Amino acid sequence: MIGQRLEQLMQHIGISHSDAHLRFGDDWKLQPRALDAGPGWEDRLAVWDDGLVQESGRDRGGTPRGHPGDRTTQAR
């Protein structure tokens, strides 16, 4: 309840979560939700659009230990 209200207040004053981790290289952007994930890795859809040409592909990246996408940290 308090967390939701705090998030609403932060949005109201113009503060939002960072999406810097979803951008890389020359205009490539990763989708926020992982397509698949395993211990220490996750796959995301990557899209590149320069206005004339659009490309997409699957990007596999490592996740820091303890990251929500790291299934090794889930219920043991």
Number of C-alpha atoms within 10 A of each C-alpha: 5 7 8 9 10 11 13 14 12 13 12 10 8 8 11 11 8 7 10 9 9 13 14 12 7 9 10 15 20 22 14 12 11 16 13 12 18 13 15 17 18 19 19 20 17 19 17 17 13 10 6 5 7 9 10 13 11 13 15 16 12 14 17 12 14 12 13 12 22 18 18 14 13 11 5 5
